[in-house]
């Protein structure tokens, strides 16, 4: 195949390597300078290309897709402020370990520092928020440069999906002509793919034709502890009078559910599972003591574990974090990348190992029986759910119902601020295969709509999004992906007219609270539903919400259900319920 100009060959080579390295989806934001990349990627039959008009929403869409699938997403944008709009999603991808390959088009080097239109300095633009940065060579019909290009792209995908997944930034300088039109100068003989001098049987050069698979394949070994170290940790767990397994937020359940179940059964340690851990919901809940109500009762527990094994990031629940901080004893923090994600600085043992292998290895070496601590925790868990079910505050009730009534399987994306906290407190463990996701890396409320729709694009599961009104406001642009990407969703917007989470802070008692912190907006989200052609319903009644929710899950298309609540009364009810729960746990009921 002959290419009309060097930029077209360059773009096609990039698309070749993305596909060969395993990239199946690319999100493209329109722009002139990125034309060679956009045309090549969109025409590649084994890459599904999605067009998104807003770069910030495009980046979060790619992030959500990668969160749900575990596969790297490619993201293409033009030069100038376009790549600035990717920055919030890059920050989240870095903190949450999500693989995204950024391909940002750039002006030729001679235009730097010249005042040329739409030209900014892209050198290490995202700083330490990316796993790797590389300015690609300028397009040229030369074997060595083409091999360099292929190597850079295949290595970028390998780095993005490595032991510590995350974003990678490729800066792609391009000069005109950008469109796939014939260049008057043409390409040197032998450069187009398959061009071989007459009479020779030499195969196409790898520089232009690529290889069978990525140009550079990355093979990683599995991080496993030596037998001596495994035995040392196993003996510590066997000798402990009491123990606990804590699973924090992660986008890919780690350890695998069966390995976690084996470790829990062998050690007798109950499992405390964050709703974003991948372990609060699933078939393993039937045979393993999975606790989910701890956010409501941890502060009331007098018994503490002697040994704790922790997986994933720091838990969402502040009461649980404080409980672990005060527990004392040994805490093993297991992380395959060697990250110390523990902001109370209590865990004293960092274990660098693959979580699934670590759990399975320990389970095979441990033989002990549950102690009284496990019995007390299970009793507190049972008492908690018996006490709170049906008594949740209005916003908590919506999250409880969203999880309890979700189909099996389903993907639930939950926003930061109060929704994720309410799911943590009121989302009861169940055996349904629910994949629960959120942007807890940097915990922002920007890009939530786009992240959820990106996750929905990556699965055939029904998609449920639960978010607050400010998160809905921040990313209304993202709703355009409903039609453009063909994603169906049930969107539940909890509208308490402002930043309800600020009621948790001491500033609530100051006169500046209403104007500068809660900041009521008075917006009617029915208009946004009309703008994007979504079905809309509004209620302030729990029973009516259940009806609307069930109807939406059974219907085609995307529905926006707005639930009106009062943030002040919600927090008052949360406090009263918390006090009642603590009294119940202290009384041994």
C-alpha positions in Angstrom: 0.0 0.0 0.0 1.4 3.3 -1.0 0.9 6.4 1.2 0.2 9.8 -0.3 2.7 11.6 2.0 5.0 11.1 4.9 2.5 12.2 7.5 0.0 9.6 6.3 2.7 6.9 6.5 3.6 8.2 10.0 0.0 8.1 11.2 -0.5 4.6 9.7 2.6 3.3 11.4 1.4 4.7 14.8 -2.0 3.0 14.3 -0.3 -0.3 13.3 1.7 -0.4 16.5 -1.2 0.6 18.7 -3.2 -2.3 17.3 -0.3 -4.7 17.4 0.4 -3.9 21.0 -3.2 -4.7 22.0 -5.0 -1.3 21.9 -8.6 -2.0 20.8 -10.2 1.4 21.5 -9.1 5.0 20.7 -10.9 8.2 21.7 -10.4 11.0 19.2 -10.9 14.7 19.8 -11.2 16.7 16.6 -8.4 19.1 15.6 -6.3 20.1 12.6 -2.7 19.3 13.7 -3.7 15.7 14.7 -5.3 15.0 11.3 -2.7 12.3 10.3 -3.3 10.4 13.6 -7.0 10.8 13.5 -7.4 9.5 9.9 -5.0 6.6 10.4 -6.5 5.4 13.7 -10.2 5.8 12.6 -9.5 3.8 9.4 -7.8 1.0 11.3 -10.3 -1.9 11.2 -9.1 -3.5 14.5 -9.3 -0.3 16.5 -12.8 1.0 17.6 -12.6 4.7 17.3 -14.9 7.0 19.3 -15.2 10.7 18.5 -15.6 13.1 21.4 -15.9 16.9 20.9 -14.7 18.0 24.3 -11.1 17.1 25.2 -11.7 16.9 28.9 -14.7 14.7 28.5 -12.8 12.6 25.9 -10.0 12.0 28.3 -12.3 10.8 31.1 -14.2 8.6 28.6 -10.9 6.9 27.8 -10.1 6.6 31.5 -13.5 5.0 32.2 -13.1 2.5 29.4 -9.6 1.5 30.6 -10.9 1.2 34.2 -13.6 -1.2 33.2 -11.6 -3.3 30.8 -8.1 -3.1 32.2 -6.9 -2.5 28.6 -5.1 0.6 27.5 -7.1 3.2 25.7 -5.4 5.5 23.1 -6.3 9.2 23.3 -5.6 11.6 20.4 -5.9 15.4 20.5 -4.5 18.4 18.7 -2.0 20.9 19.8 -2.4 24.0 22.0 -4.7 24.1 25.0 -6.3 20.8 23.9 -3.7 18.8 25.9 -4.3 21.1 28.9 -7.9 19.8 29.0 -6.6 16.2 29.3 -4.7 17.0 32.5 -7.5 16.2 35.1 -7.9 12.7 33.7 -4.2 12.2 33.5 -3.9 13.0 37.2 -6.7 10.5 38.0 -5.1 7.8 35.7 -1.8 8.3 37.5 -3.2 8.0 41.0 -5.6 5.2 40.2 -3.1 3.3 38.0 -5.2 3.3 34.8 -3.5 2.6 31.4 -4.0 5.4 28.9 -1.7 6.3 25.9 -1.8 10.0 25.1 -0.9 11.0 21.6 -0.9 14.8 21.5 -0.1 16.5 18.1 2.5 19.2 18.1 3.8 21.9 15.8 7.2 21.5 14.2 10.2 22.3 16.5 11.2 25.5 14.6 7.9 27.1 15.7 8.7 26.8 19.4 9.0 30.1 21.3 7.9 32.0 18.2 4.4 33.1 19.1 3.1 30.8 16.3 -0.6 30.1 16.7 -1.7 27.2 18.9 1.9 26.4 19.8 2.8 25.6 23.4 5.8 23.9 25.1 4.8 20.2 25.4 8.1 19.0 26.8 7.2 16.8 29.8 3.9 18.7 29.9 2.3 16.3 32.5 5.4 16.2 34.7 5.5 13.3 37.1 1.9 12.4 36.4 2.8 10.1 33.5 4.8 6.9 33.6 6.8 7.9 30.6 7.2 10.8 28.2 8.7 10.8 24.7 8.8 13.3 22.0 8.6 11.3 18.8 10.9 12.0 15.9 9.8 14.3 13.1 8.3 12.3 10.2 10.8 11.3 7.7 11.0 8.5 5.1 13.9 6.8 6.7 14.1 3.2 8.0 15.8 4.1 11.2 13.3 6.7 12.1 10.4 4.4 11.3 11.9 1.7 13.5 12.3 4.3 16.3 8.7 5.3 15.9 7.4 1.7 16.1 9.6 1.0 19.1 8.4 4.1 20.9 4.7 3.3 20.4 4.9 -0.4 21.3 7.0 0.4 24.4 4.5 3.1 25.4 1.7 0.6 25.5 3.9 -1.8 27.4 4.7 0.8 30.0 1.1 1.9 30.3 0.0 -1.6 31.1 3.0 -2.6 33.3 3.2 -3.6 36.9 2.2 -0.1 37.8 -0.2 0.8 35.1 -0.8 4.5 34.2 -0.8 7.2 31.6 2.0 7.6 29.0 2.5 10.7 26.9 3.7 10.7 23.3 4.3 14.2 21.8 3.9 13.9 18.0 5.3 16.8 16.0 3.8 17.1 12.5 4.2 19.6 9.7 2.0 20.2 6.7 0.5 18.7 4.6 -1.6 17.1 7.4 -4.4 15.7 5.2 -4.0 12.4 3.3 -3.4 14.2 -0.1 -0.5 13.5 -2.4 2.7 15.4 -1.6 4.3 16.8 -4.7 7.7 15.5 -3.6 6.3 12.0 -3.0 8.0 9.3 -1.0 11.5 7.9 -1.7 11.4 4.5 -3.6 11.0 1.5 -1.4 9.4 3.2 1.6 5.8 2.4 1.1 4.8 -0.9 2.6 5.5 -3.9 0.4 7.5 -1.9 -2.2 10.3 -4.3 -3.2 12.7 -3.8 -6.2 11.6 -5.8 -9.3 13.0 -9.3 -9.5 13.7 -9.7 -5.8 11.8 -11.8 -3.2 12.9 -9.8 -0.2 10.0 -9.3 2.2 8.8 -5.8 3.1 11.2 -4.1 5.5 10.1 -4.2 9.2 10.4 -0.4 9.4 7.4 0.0 7.1 5.6 -3.3 7.4 6.0 -3.9 11.1 6.3 -7.4 12.7 4.0 -10.2 13.6 2.9 -8.6 16.9 4.2 -5.4 18.4 7.6 -4.1 17.2 8.9 -4.6 20.8 7.2 -7.2 22.9 7.4 -6.6 26.7 7.5 -9.8 28.9 7.2 -9.4 32.6 7.8 -11.9 35.3 5.5 -12.4 38.2 6.4 -10.7 41.4 6.5 -13.6 44.0 8.1 -13.7 47.4 10.9 -16.2 48.1 9.7 -19.3 50.1 11.6 -18.1 53.2 9.7 -14.8 53.3 6.4 -16.5 52.6 6.9 -18.8 55.5 7.8 -15.9 57.8 4.6 -14.0 57.0 2.6 -17.2 57.2 3.9 -17.9 60.7 3.0 -14.4 61.8 -0.6 -14.9 60.6 -0.8 -18.4 62.2 0.5 -17.1 65.6 -1.9 -14.1 65.7 -4.7 -14.2 68.1 -6.9 -12.2 65.7 -6.6 -10.9 62.2 -8.4 -9.0 59.4 -8.1 -8.7 55.6 -8.8 -5.3 54.2 -9.5 -4.7 50.5 -9.3 -1.1 49.5 -10.3 0.6 46.2 -8.8 -0.8 43.0 -10.1 -0.9 39.4 -9.0 -4.6 38.9 -10.0 -6.9 41.8 -6.8 -7.9 43.5 -6.3 -10.5 44.7 -8.6 -12.5 42.5 -11.8 -13.5 44.3 -11.0 -17.2 44.7 -7.5 -16.5 46.0 -9.0 -14.0 48.5 -11.6 -16.6 49.6 -8.9 -19.2 50.1 -6.8 -16.9 52.2 -9.8 -15.9 54.4 -10.9 -19.5 54.9 -7.4 -20.7 55.7 -6.5 -17.9 58.1 -10.0 -17.4 59.6 -9.6 -13.7 59.0 -12.8 -11.9 58.0 -12.7 -9.6 54.9 -13.5 -5.9 55.1 -14.3 -4.9 51.5 -14.5 -1.3 50.2 -17.3 -1.0 47.6 -14.7 -0.1 45.0 -12.4 -3.1 45.8 -14.2 -5.6 43.6 -14.8 -7.8 46.6 -17.9 -6.5 48.3 -20.1 -8.0 45.7 -19.8 -11.4 43.9 -20.5 -15.1 44.3 -17.7 -15.4 46.9 -19.8 -13.5 49.4 -21.8 -16.6 49.9 -18.9 -18.6 51.4 -16.6 -15.9 52.8 -17.3 -13.5 55.7 -17.3 -10.2 53.7 -18.1 -7.2 55.9 -19.5 -4.0 54.3 -21.1 -2.0 57.2 -17.9 -1.1 59.0 -18.1 2.6 58.1 -21.2 2.7 60.4 -19.8 0.7 63.3 -16.0 0.7 63.2 -15.7 3.6 65.6 -17.8 1.7 68.1 -15.7 -1.5 68.0 -13.6 -2.1 71.1 -11.9 -5.3 69.8 -9.0 -4.7 67.3 -7.1 -7.2 65.2 -3.6 -8.2 66.1 -2.6 -8.7 62.4 -3.9 -7.0 59.3 -3.3 -7.9 55.6 -4.1 -5.0 53.3 -4.7 -5.0 49.5 -5.5 -2.1 47.2 -5.5 1.6 48.0 -6.4 3.4 51.2 -10.0 2.6 52.1 -12.7 5.2 51.4 -14.1 5.0 54.9 -12.5 7.4 57.4 -13.8 5.5 60.4 -12.1 2.4 59.0 -8.9 4.2 58.4 -9.0 5.5 62.0 -9.8 2.1 63.3 -6.8 0.6 61.5 -4.6 3.5 62.7 -5.5 2.7 66.4 -5.3 -1.1 66.0 -1.6 -1.5 66.6 -0.1 -4.9 65.8 1.4 -5.7 62.4 -0.1 -4.6 59.1 1.1 -6.1 55.9 0.5 -3.7 52.9 0.6 -5.8 49.7 1.4 -3.9 46.5 2.9 -5.3 43.2 4.5 -1.9 42.3 5.9 -1.3 45.8 3.6 1.7 46.4 2.9 2.7 50.0 -0.7 3.8 49.7 -1.4 4.3 53.4 -1.8 7.9 54.5 -2.0 7.1 58.3 1.5 5.7 58.1 0.6 2.8 60.3 1.4 -0.2 58.2 4.9 -1.4 59.0 5.4 -4.2 56.5 5.4 -3.4 52.7 5.1 -6.6 50.6 6.1 -6.2 47.0 4.3 -9.1 45.3 1.5 -10.0 43.0 -1.6 -9.9 45.2 -3.3 -13.0 43.8 -0.1 -15.1 44.0 0.6 -13.8 47.5 -2.9 -14.7 48.7 -2.9 -18.1 47.1 0.6 -18.9 48.5 -0.3 -17.9 52.0 -3.5 -19.8 51.9 -1.6 -23.0 51.0 0.7 -22.6 54.0 -1.7 -21.5 56.8 -3.9 -23.7 58.9 -5.7 -22.0 61.8 -9.2 -21.5 63.1 -11.3 -18.3 63.5 -10.9 -16.7 66.9 -13.3 -14.6 69.0 -12.4 -11.4 67.1 -13.9 -12.8 63.9 -17.0 -13.8 65.8 -17.4 -10.3 67.2 -16.9 -8.6 63.8 -19.5 -10.9 62.2 -21.9 -10.2 65.1 -21.4 -6.4 64.6 -21.9 -6.8 60.9 -25.2 -8.7 61.4 -26.5 -6.3 64.0 -25.6 -3.3 61.8 -27.6 -4.5 58.8 -30.6 -5.6 60.9 -30.6 -2.1 62.5 -30.1 0.2 59.5 -32.0 -1.5 56.6 -35.0 0.6 56.0 -33.8 3.4 58.2 -31.2 4.9 55.9 -31.2 8.7 55.4 -32.8 9.6 52.0 -29.5 9.9 50.0 -28.1 6.7 51.7 -31.4 4.9 50.8 -30.9 5.7 47.1 -27.4 4.2 47.2 -28.6 1.2 49.1 -31.4 0.6 46.6 -29.1 1.2 43.6 -26.8 -1.6 44.8 -29.5 -3.9 46.1 -31.8 -3.7 43.1 -29.1 -3.7 40.4 -29.3 -6.5 37.9 -26.8 -9.4 38.0 -24.4 -8.6 36.3 -24.2 -4.8 36.2 -21.6 -2.1 36.2 -22.1 0.7 38.7 -20.1 3.9 38.5 -20.4 6.1 41.6 -19.3 9.7 42.1 -17.1 11.1 44.8 -18.2 13.3 47.7 -21.3 11.8 49.3 -22.4 9.1 46.8 -19.3 6.9 47.3 -19.5 7.4 51.1 -23.2 6.5 51.2 -22.5 3.4 49.1 -19.7 2.5 51.5 -22.0 2.8 54.5 -25.2 1.4 53.0 -24.2 -0.9 50.2 -24.8 -4.3 51.7 -22.7 -7.2 50.3 -24.5 -9.5 47.9 -23.6 -12.4 45.6 -24.5 -10.5 42.4 -21.6 -9.9 40.0 -21.5 -6.1 40.4 -18.5 -4.2 39.1 -18.4 -1.0 41.1 -16.1 1.8 39.9 -15.2 5.3 40.9 -12.5 7.9 40.4 -10.9 7.6 43.8 -7.3 8.1 42.6 -7.5 11.9 43.1 -11.2 11.9 44.2 -12.3 14.7 41.9 -15.9 15.3 40.8 -14.9 16.4 37.3 -15.4 13.9 34.5 -17.7 11.5 36.3 -20.3 11.4 33.6 -17.7 10.7 30.9 -15.8 8.2 33.0 -19.0 6.2 33.6 -20.0 6.3 29.9 -16.5 5.2 29.0 -16.9 2.3 31.4 -20.2 1.4 29.8 -18.6 1.5 26.4 -16.2 -1.2 27.6 -18.9 -3.7 28.7 -22.2 -5.3 27.7 -23.4 -5.1 31.4 -26.2 -2.7 32.2 -24.6 0.6 33.2 -25.7 2.5 36.3 -24.3 5.9 37.2 -25.0 7.5 40.6 -23.7 11.1 41.1 -24.4 14.3 42.9 -25.7 17.5 41.3 -22.3 19.3 41.3 -20.7 16.3 39.5 -23.5 16.3 37.0 -23.0 20.0 36.4 -19.2 19.6 36.0 -19.5 17.2 33.2 -22.8 17.7 31.4 -20.7 17.9 28.2 -20.0 14.2 28.7 -23.6 13.3 28.0 -23.0 13.8 24.3 -21.3 10.3 24.4 -24.6 8.7 25.0 -25.5 9.1 21.3 -22.0 9.4 19.8 -20.7 6.3 21.4 -24.0 4.4 21.6 -24.0 3.9 25.4 -27.2 3.2 27.3 -27.3 4.0 31.0 -29.4 4.6 34.0 -28.2 7.9 35.5 -29.3 8.8 39.0 -28.6 12.4 40.0 -28.9 13.2 43.7 -29.8 16.9 43.7 -29.4 18.6 47.1 -28.7 21.9 45.3 -25.1 22.4 46.2 -22.1 20.9 48.0 -23.7 18.8 50.6 -20.5 17.2 51.7 -19.4 20.4 53.3 -21.9 19.8 56.1 -19.3 17.3 57.4 -16.8 20.1 58.0 -16.6 22.6 60.9 -17.2 25.5 58.3 -20.9 24.5 58.5 -21.2 26.5 61.6 -19.9 29.8 60.0 -22.0 32.4 58.3 -20.0 32.1 55.1 -21.0 28.5 54.7 -24.1 28.9 52.4 -22.6 31.4 50.0 -19.0 30.2 49.6 -19.1 26.4 50.4 -22.5 24.8 49.9 -23.1 27.2 47.0 -26.6 26.4 45.9 -27.0 26.7 42.1 -30.8 26.4 41.5 -30.3 24.4 38.2 -33.1 22.3 36.7 -31.5 19.2 35.2 -34.5 18.4 33.1 -33.2 20.9 30.6 -29.9 19.0 30.2 -31.8 15.8 29.7 -33.8 17.5 26.9 -30.6 18.9 25.3 -29.2 15.4 25.0 -32.5 13.7 24.2 -32.6 11.6 27.4 -35.7 10.4 29.2 -36.2 12.3 32.4 -38.0 11.8 35.7 -37.9 13.5 39.1 -38.9 12.4 42.5 -38.3 12.9 46.2 -39.9 9.6 47.3 -38.0 6.4 47.9 -40.8 4.1 46.7 -41.2 6.1 43.5 -37.5 6.0 42.9 -37.5 2.2 43.1 -40.3 2.2 40.4 -38.4 4.6 38.2 -35.1 2.7 38.7 -36.6 -0.7 37.8 -38.4 0.8 34.7 -35.1 2.4 33.5 -33.2 -0.8 33.9 -35.8 -2.7 31.9 -35.9 0.0 29.1 -33.7 0.7 26.2 -31.9 4.1 25.9 -30.6 6.3 28.7 -32.8 7.7 31.5 -31.9 10.5 33.9 -33.6 10.2 37.3 -33.3 13.2 39.5 -33.8 12.6 43.2 -34.4 15.8 45.2 -33.1 15.8 48.7 -32.2 18.3 51.5 -28.5 18.1 52.4 -28.9 19.6 55.9 -31.6 17.1 57.0 -29.7 14.3 55.4 -26.6 15.0 57.5 -28.7 15.3 60.6 -30.2 11.9 60.0 -26.8 10.4 59.3 -25.6 11.7 62.6 -28.6 10.3 64.5 -28.3 7.0 62.8 -24.6 6.8 63.6 -25.2 7.5 67.3 -27.9 4.9 67.4 -25.7 2.3 65.7 -22.9 3.0 68.2 -25.2 2.6 71.1 -26.5 -0.7 69.6 -22.9 -2.1 69.1 -21.8 -1.0 72.6 -24.9 -2.7 74.1 -23.9 -5.9 72.3 -27.0 -6.0 70.3 
